[in-house]
Amino acid sequence: MKYHIVTYGCQMNYSDTERMRTVLENLGYEQTQKIEESDLIILNTCSVKQQSEDRIYGLEKRFRQLKSKNHKLAVGIAGCAASETGLRKDLGNYILDRMSTIDFLLRNRDMVKLPEILQTFHDIGNRDKISGLTSYFNIAPTVTSSKQVLVPVSSGCNYFCSYCIVPFRRGRETYRPMKEIVQEVKDLAKKGAVEVTLVGQTVNSYNPSDIKDKTVHPFAQLIRKIDAIPSIRRIRLVAPHPAEMVDDLINCYGDCATFCPQLHLPVQSGSNTVLKRMNRRYTIERFKEIIAKARERVPALSVSTDLIVGFPGETEEEFQESFNLVKDLKIDQSFTSKYSPRPGTLAAEKMKNNVSHKEKLRRFHMINNLIEKNSHQYNKQFKGKIVELLVEKIDKDGMAWGKTPENKFVLFPAKKNKNLVGTLVPVKITKTMEWAMEGKMV
Ligand code: SF4
């Protein structure tokens, strides 16, 4: 029996997919990259934007064709768009209303129920290997790369930003016990992991019940414990929330050798009045203070962010505040999006989407042009210097690429030495560009 999972959205979803693969492979399913030979297709969905869901609706015809050729084929929806778990006949769901080819829904937190659901469609036989699993967090991931691993620390979100559907779909935050996370990282380290990305919707609000020491923030404690695991060389985060960036966490910069000198902190807007309408629960003054404190500890820190332009009511002055923030803080990367209303959110229901598409586009390009300049300026500091790269890929012509601890791409000739993939190598930077650098191994 063959399965195919399509993963959309953030790294949280990619991490969930790794756990789903473990369940399926222990049930005897085999992964295939070819959707047409699958007996099971799972769409691990993202519903941050309406377009993400619209893409799923567009698959209905394709699924109908595939089902007409393979009567065993079962199709399920997991991730943000699955707010319930079970077989379609038991459930009501807005996606099921529009897609008759979907057979089941699966909330990621109910992943251990997957065998129960699948037995309706397939003869899945021996379940011994997964019988001890009680929660999705204790499912060991089947990792895509054994060197770079994603480790979830929590699920859900308590923040309720006015434009975002995630808390309604993923529910409130739940946390994994710290012991369990540390053990998982140790196990992954034994299998060769060198880079760990801790993931959570607001990863730094981590607050489990299994810790006694309340004098240091639990998330900072977790980072220090992972930093102490000998073969782990890099720790990254996706995605911290500015309101949860406490000093204990900022102090990990510089103190923990493996905590990468890169801070991706989603600001969303540079204007306090817009932040209020977004219900972001911090001010720009506080955001600037966090960056300043982190840079005091790591002067060459790379700072990246998420920004929304054209939020309801965003005036030219408010947009200029975002522009100036990017300029003043020299933010070197931004995932900028043009606001689009997400049905079911406060912003979509109660606020007027009154910035024209043309104007959103202008603001979007202004930010991106500025970011491009900042990025190039940031990269220039590495010219002539030796950086440590974690090699991710080597192409057929022998060009390799990897990332620095600051998360910057570097290309270099590897002379078809495929053994370099997954290793840390020193590379001297010879050329810097907007989004990448070039170098040679030393
Ligand atoms: S913090 Fe805000 S934007 Fe992020 S997932 Fe939660 S509600 Fe959505």
Boltz pocket constraint, residues with backbone or C-beta under 6 A from the ligand:
constraints:
  - pocket:
      binder: B
      contacts: [[A, 157], [A, 158], [A, 159], [A, 160], [A, 161], [A, 164], [A, 165], [A, 166], [A, 167], [A, 201], [A, 202], [A, 241]]
      max_distance: 6.0
